[in-house]
Amino acid sequence: MKTPYFMIDEQKLINNLEQAKKLKQLSGVKLVLALKCFSTWGVFDVMKPYLDGTTSSGPFEVRLGAEKFGGETHAYSVGYSQEDVEEVLQYCNKIIFNSVSQLQANRHLADGKASVGLRLNPGISCAGQDLADPARQYSRLGVQENLLIDELFDDLDGAMFHMNCENKSADAFIALLDSISERFGRYLEKLDWVSLGGGVFFTWPDYELEKLAAALKIFAERFDVQLYLEPGEAIITQTTDLAVTVVDIVENGIKTAIVDSATEAHRLDTLIYNEPATISEASEKGNHQYVIGSCSCLAGDQFCVANFEQPLAIGQKLHIADSAGYTMVKLNWFNGLRMPSIYCRRIDGAVEKLNEFTYQDFESSLSRFLIS
Ligand SMILES: *Cc1c(COP(=O)(O)O)cnc(C)c1O
């Protein structure tokens, strides 16, 4: 098989989904997959039995969720034009607005078509970096508490909070939940449903799933609402490798193994969040250290620094672990690099090709209507 390629492991995906199922059973929460994290619909058949539907932003994402996943389809965007709203209403059964002005301008369009919600900003979060923190100063994500009035909730069906990113602690989540109960409870009582967003990392090893489930159940009963979570990363974490090949090794004060992929094109979050990737073949105790360098033209584009037991060789394959989330959805054609193919290793061991990209895909992504 020609590198670069993604290999999704069906068994690992099912292991995560089993945790999701357990959470649903224990808590009564519904789970909608956040398509912005992962929308490789070739494996949706594996996921459908475990999840309740999808949540999306842009009109194309909403449509993909409705057509390829089915179940409940939530639509939320930071900013919808009227045309967007009309389009997504053909596919979604819940639409969540980001501001009071978006709600007021568009809510009538949803009458008889979709349940209507508003995103509220709790002003607190567990989200690590400022770039990804919905509660950062001057955040545009959701309505701030001081702008809320009771009347606003009279013709609303639901509300959405999203304030976590890879939150691995049930206690930290419960602290946010308690604060939301206290400050927003009188509004939530008027609603049918509340979504608590994504970023709750309930598939992390040793995550206190029962504790989370109990807290969700109490919250739902207290306000008499159907609760939702919108997991992305938690569903597909640790399921997928990005396989690459070493094409050169250069030594300029430090050894750099150059591979046939780039973070900027194929694993963008490595670059955006400056979070080094993990190479499956690496070993902390190894004496042979390399920068795993990208083949793009960006000077600082590298996957990580890693140690190996044996020296690397040109032609050798390496596997960049945990490469499912926010990768395939962000692929781009920078530098005209070969786009990674996408495969799935099924539970019976068979390898299925889900996608492969050609020169024509690259060409048509740039201009298509010229006659020449
Ligand atoms: C990004 C996002 C999610 C998914 O987040 P994960 O960290 O991948 O679980 C869910 N809901 C909203 C509103 C988001 O912006």
The ligand as an SDF file (V2000), in Angstrom:
LIG
                    3D

 15 15  0  0  0  0  0  0  0  0999 V2000
  -15.8430   21.2340   18.4350 C   0  0  0  0  0  0  0  0  0  0  0  0
  -17.1840   21.0770   19.0120 C   0  0  0  0  0  0  0  0  0  0  0  0
  -17.6340   19.8270   19.4660 C   0  0  0  0  0  0  0  0  0  0  0  0
  -16.7540   18.5910   19.4590 C   0  0  0  0  0  0  0  0  0  0  0  0
  -15.6570   18.7330   20.2890 O   0  0  0  0  0  0  0  0  0  0  0  0
  -14.6810   17.5120   20.6470 P   0  0  0  0  0  0  0  0  0  0  0  0
  -13.6230   18.1530   21.4590 O   0  0  0  0  0  0  0  0  0  0  0  0
  -14.1590   16.9450   19.3690 O   0  0  0  0  0  0  0  0  0  0  0  0
  -15.4880   16.5240   21.4260 O   0  0  0  0  0  0  0  0  0  0  0  0
  -18.9200   19.7530   19.9610 C   0  0  0  0  0  0  0  0  0  0  0  0
  -19.7330   20.8470   20.0130 N   0  0  0  0  0  0  0  0  0  0  0  0
  -19.3310   22.0560   19.5800 C   0  0  0  0  0  0  0  0  0  0  0  0
  -20.2620   23.2030   19.6630 C   0  0  0  0  0  0  0  0  0  0  0  0
  -18.0420   22.2180   19.0790 C   0  0  0  0  0  0  0  0  0  0  0  0
  -17.6370   23.4410   18.6760 O   0  0  0  0  0  0  0  0  0  0  0  0
  1  2  1  0
  2  3  1  0
  2 14  2  0
  3  4  1  0
  3 10  2  0
  4  5  1  0
  5  6  1  0
  6  7  2  0
  6  8  1  0
  6  9  1  0
 10 11  1  0
 11 12  2  0
 12 13  1  0
 12 14  1  0
 14 15  1  0
M  END
$$$$
